[in-house]
Amino acid sequence: LTWSSPDSPPLAVSNLTAKAAFNTAGGDDSLDLSAQAAAGSNPPAAITAKFAGAFFDDGALKPLGSLTGTGDANVKNLDLAALSPVLQAAGLKATLTGAAQATLTLASTGGHESVTVQVPLTNVTATGAATDGDTFHLATANLSLNALLTGNSVDLQKFQFASDLLNASGSGTIKTGAAADAGPLPPLTLNLAADITALKKQLPK
């Protein structure tokens, strides 16, 4: 499967394998998926996903609060250069290089949904107008996030970004059931601590 756009390199998805078993009357459901995806001439990333649980009851999809099950998704060997056109299309003029992995884990037990994300990065560089013409390099970095979905809010129990240039950690809550006059963004309560000393030294401008 290939997809082309005038503003980005062609995206190719290959070796796609999927297996699903659904019992809409109620019972165990499962979904397994694997594929490779590559942008332009960049090396392909390996993608796997697995979900298992009970999603249906008497022919209808269960409400979010009553779903039970677990799932995980993994991306290996993602070339960050493939993300540069996406950033530029969003107005962030920057070019990235480097590699990333990603792991997403989901769990739902009757009204309590949890999300865990881990994104380790290696040899990351960013150059462009977004960095005021400077180029900065991260030898290694790791983004981690733990969250709970409860009612009309997302409870960010902990998020952390650790690298040799920038370290930040915090927690917060996002109200997903925003009031009509809350504006375009949902209400957000955020506690954040960051150390950018090393980043300032590398980006003097």
C-alpha positions, -999 to 999 in steps of 0.1 A, spaced: 0 0 0 15 34 -10 3 69 -5 18 100 -21 15 137 -14 31 167 -32 44 179 2 59 147 16 78 116 5 57 85 -5 46 64 24 47 26 18 31 0 40 41 -36 34 40 -71 49 6 -63 65 -8 -92 85 -40 -89 106 -61 -115 125 -93 -107 143 -119 -126 162 -150 -108 174 -180 -123 192 -207 -96 190 -231 -116 211 -206 -113 240 -174 -131 248 -137 -128 240 -125 -106 212 -90 -102 199 -71 -83 172 -35 -89 161 -17 -67 135 18 -64 122 32 -44 93 62 -24 80 60 13 71 86 34 53 86 70 41 106 77 9 139 60 10 141 58 48 144 23 64 110 8 73 97 8 108 82 -24 123 47 -20 137 28 -45 159 -4 -43 178 -24 -67 199 -58 -62 217 -78 -87 237 -110 -83 257 -148 -81 257 -160 -53 235 -196 -64 226 -227 -73 245 -259 -86 228 -249 -73 194 -239 -38 205 -205 -22 213 -202 -18 250 -200 18 264 -164 30 271 -168 28 309 -178 -9 307 -151 -22 283 -127 -47 297 -94 -58 281 -58 -50 274 -38 -39 244 -4 -30 234 12 -14 203 49 -12 194 69 7 168 105 -2 162 132 15 142 112 46 133 134 70 113 126 105 126 134 120 92 101 107 80 83 131 105 99 162 91 73 167 64 45 163 89 60 189 112 65 213 83 29 208 71 18 217 106 38 250 104 68 239 125 98 245 102 123 219 114 141 190 100 147 159 122 170 130 121 175 101 144 157 69 155 128 62 179 110 33 194 75 35 209 54 13 232 18 20 241 -1 -2 266 -38 1 274 -59 -15 301 -96 -12 308 -113 -28 338 -149 -16 341 -147 22 341 -110 25 348 -89 29 317 -51 33 320 -25 43 294 13 39 295 36 53 268 74 48 265 93 65 236 131 61 237 150 82 212 186 80 199 209 104 180 182 130 175 191 163 157 168 192 149 176 220 125 156 248 110 137 280 117 121 265 147 155 264 164 165 298 152 190 284 127 208 263 153 212 226 153 209 207 185 216 170 192 203 146 217 224 115 221 197 97 240 163 107 253 132 90 268 96 101 270 73 83 294 37 89 303 12 72 327 -24 83 326 -58 73 338 -91 80 319 -118 86 344 -152 101 335 -147 134 317 -110 138 325 -76 124 317 -54 122 348 -18 125 338 -3 108 368 32 112 356 50 123 325 87 127 321 112 136 294 148 128 302 178 136 280 213 151 281 199 185 271 165 188 286 148 172 316 112 178 325 86 160 346 52 167 359 16 157 363 -18 172 355 -54 168 345 -72 174 312 -110 179 314 -123 163 283 -159 173 290 -152 210 285 -178 236 290 -193 254 260 -175 287 268 -141 271 276 -126 280 242 -110 257 216 -88 238 242 -101 217 271 -93 230 306 -59 218 317 -43 217 352 -5 212 349 24 209 373 57 210 355 94 211 365 120 215 339 158 219 337 170 235 304 205 247 314 222 224 290 198 233 262 205 270 267 242 264 263 238 246 230 213 271 216 228 304 226 204 324 204 
